[in-house]
Amino acid sequence: MTPTVYVVDDDEGIRKATSRLLTAAGFAVSTYPSGDRLLAELPPNTPGCIILDVCMPGLNGLELQVALADREDRPPIIFLTGHAEVPDTVRAIRSGAVDFLTKPIDPSALLEAVERALAQDARDRANREHHRQLVARYDRLTDRERQVFVRLIGGQLNKQVAADLHITERTIKLHRARILQKLDVDSMAGLARFAVEIGVEPRQSTS
Amino acid sequence: MTPSIAAVSHRVGRSATRWWRSIVPLMLTIVVAASGTTAAASDREEALAASPQILVVFSDDPSQSWIREMTDGMNVVTDERTGNAPAWYFEYLDALRFQDAEHEREFGAAMRDKYRDRRLDLIVPIAGNAITFVAAAREELWPDAPVLAAEYGGAGTLATIASQPKTLTLAFEYGLPAVLATVTQVFPDITGVAVSYGVSAAERRRESGVAADVRKAGLDLLEVSAPTLAGLVERVARLPERTVLFLAGGQIDANGRALPTWRMCETLSQAANRPAIMIGSQFLGCGIVGGLMRDYTKIGTIIGEHALAAASRPDAASETVPFSAIATLAFDARQLARWGVAESRLPADSLVAYRPPSLWRDYHREAMIIATAVVVQSALIAGLLYERRHRRRAETESRRSLALAAHADRRVAMAALTGSIAHELGQPLGAILHNASAAELMLTADQLSRDELREILHDIRADDDRASQIVQRHRAMMQKHELERRPIDLHAVVREGVALLAHDAARRRVDVDVRLPETPCVVSGDPVLLQQVVVNLVTNAADAMIQTPPVRRRVVVRSESGPHTVTISIRDYGSGLPPDVKPHLFEPYFTTKTEGTGIGLTIVRRIIDAHDGTIEARNNSDGGATFRFTLATAAHGAVAAQAI
């Protein structure tokens, strides 16, 4: 799927010129006259980035950013602003803006920003995909296997886990093999990395 | 004031009493008068009998001015003791025109018939012919009546009668020496006197005393005579230098026809190349210079007084009256001017007549009053003019101060908008840049079609136009500007004003909803100032909604047209005007904003005032406030709609 640059600007001239520039640079472009329209029409889970004027009637750039944050896919946002207002900038970057360009916008800077944003989006999308897969694998674990998993990644030995869960050490070994298979990792180190990636809290020995 | 009933009735009663009091003597009078008609007639006869009856015989005809003057003078004489005036009978011998003995005889006969039944207490012949007539005829006509002979032409003829019994004489000094003395005082270079006796031999005879007096005064005598008036006119026009013309006669022409002396004097003095004088003061005004003159009214009065004395007192005596008693010293201002005589050269106590009308001299009281009125009026007018000028200056001042204040206010407003100006300009400039870059990229990639290039260039141009419009719009508002009024489309002005603020409004997340009809609305006004009104009111409306959630921040601009007016309303959806704010809304330096100058609405009010419009502010029933300003629309068809 080709990544698309979503241009949101209430100024038709700007919209048209920006669109023309990006198209000439080889990007797929889609334009929207307002943030509301973008929210309503942005197709779900499409790769791309958003170019947004901070100052717009109706939903402004920062509000649109907040609204977009609720979506699963968060295309990176390049903010355009007439006069960089520090509090706005800080807020925008905290909320994950990739770029903050001050008008007048240098075309090459804009194109670079778009490149970066799309790269970022690609990365983000890959990360999200990877994470999604990890979570899917994790979801395959049974409750007992998860109990074993959190204890193993907490650094407990098999017999500690066995004692903790009042089951035999042999059974623990079986669980461990199943977990490694289900999560598609080949070592205890890989297991630990997986846990970090999906954010599962390790459980220390209680004894 | 309403009088009481009592007072009214009292007044009625009193006037009734008066009526009775006045009617009684009235009726008595009527009764007495009716019964006493014959008594009254006899009373009058008694009165006539009591006052002397005097017959005056003049030599000349009654139309001559000196004769009239003398009869006037006699008529004022009354007896101091009895309060009665003499009963005068005047007869005229008209001797110059009727010179034969037959005439005197017929005249005498007529006198006898006429006064047959009259008692005559005194006969008064005046001047030569009358005196000689009376001297000859008295024996036959009035044997018992005494005679008072008066002669104002010198003592000459008095001798013929003075020796007769019951005769008194009254001689008036002729006074020519004094007259000539005055003449030489007024005209110091005079060496001779040209004497005109008129054209008749009779008059020349009569005035023969003149020559001696002239010589006595040491002056050369030049007799001027001609058989006709026309001849005389020619003569007097060529008089030698250093002479005066003395008009001594001229009552009749060579054929014995009477000449109007006044007309003769006018003709001769007008034609003369030298100043003219006459002896009778009544001729002053006919063209003579004036000087010492005989006043015939005074002569008449003196004759009358002597006649009264002669008729009523036995001790009356003959007398010679000095010239000074009958002389008048008077001049004609027009003639003094004609002969170049300064009034300062006139003898003291001279009367100057015929001055050109001089308001100040003749009507100085009235002139004073009028002058005062004029001065007061002028002062009033000057005051009013000053006031008007003052007001106009104040108006101009006020307009200028309005222009200045409005400019200051616009600067503040525009300064607040500078951020948005930059941003606003950034839009088209950015678009131009992007378009140009796009074209470049396409060129590099060899993808640029002609159509696309044309489209890009078109867009670049459109954005460039947009940029200059923004600059124009702001510059107009930043410039100093004198108030001017011309036909403008108010709707266009409102749109421009809103356009100025569009960016700022967007930044402040205020939706400015302009609902104006497409049709132009022509008013006479100043586009910049009216735009400022819109800017200020819309800014104000936006400011009023700082606390309002962004989705509800809306300003609605509407236009309502009346038959001769247009009202622009600007409503906001803020919290409305607090009651304590409303009365001070348009006062200077009154502001509820932390960053406001407090002059915005004052300027608005003054601009609307300068356009003879009205402005009001009201809270809406459903929240927020609405400002409305109303202007008169320009007369239909009188002005074409003009773009701003």
Contacts between the chains, C-beta under 8 A, distances in Angstrom:
chain1	res1	chain2	res2	distance
A	10	B	506	7.0
A	11	B	427	4.8
A	11	B	431	7.3
A	13	B	427	6.5
A	13	B	428	6.0
A	13	B	431	4.0
A	13	B	459	6.8
A	13	B	462	6.9
A	13	B	463	5.0
A	13	B	466	6.8
A	14	B	427	5.6
A	14	B	430	5.8
A	14	B	431	4.9
A	14	B	434	7.4
A	16	B	431	7.2
A	16	B	459	6.3
A	17	B	430	7.2
A	17	B	431	4.0
A	17	B	432	7.4
A	17	B	433	7.7
A	17	B	434	3.6
A	17	B	435	4.5
A	17	B	438	6.9
A	17	B	459	6.6
A	17	B	463	7.6
A	18	B	431	7.8
A	18	B	434	5.4
A	20	B	434	6.8
A	20	B	435	6.2
A	20	B	438	4.1
A	20	B	456	6.8
A	21	B	434	4.4
A	21	B	435	7.5
A	21	B	437	5.3
A	21	B	438	4.1
A	21	B	441	7.1
A	23	B	438	7.4
A	24	B	437	7.8
A	24	B	438	4.3
A	24	B	439	7.7
A	24	B	441	3.9
A	24	B	442	4.8
A	24	B	445	7.1
A	24	B	447	7.2
A	25	B	441	5.7
A	55	B	423	7.0
A	55	B	506	6.2
A	55	B	507	5.0
A	56	B	506	6.6
A	57	B	505	7.9
A	57	B	506	4.7
A	57	B	509	6.6
A	57	B	511	6.1
A	58	B	509	7.8
A	58	B	511	7.9
A	60	B	509	6.6
A	82	B	419	7.3
A	82	B	420	7.8
A	82	B	422	6.6
A	82	B	423	3.3
A	82	B	426	5.6
A	83	B	419	5.9
A	83	B	422	7.0
A	83	B	423	6.7
A	103	B	423	6.9
A	103	B	426	4.1
A	103	B	430	5.8
A	104	B	426	5.5
A	104	B	429	5.6
A	104	B	430	5.1
A	104	B	433	6.3
A	105	B	430	5.6
A	105	B	433	7.4
A	105	B	434	7.5
A	106	B	433	7.8
A	107	B	433	6.1
A	107	B	434	5.8
A	107	B	437	3.5
A	107	B	438	7.8
A	108	B	437	7.6
A	110	B	434	7.7
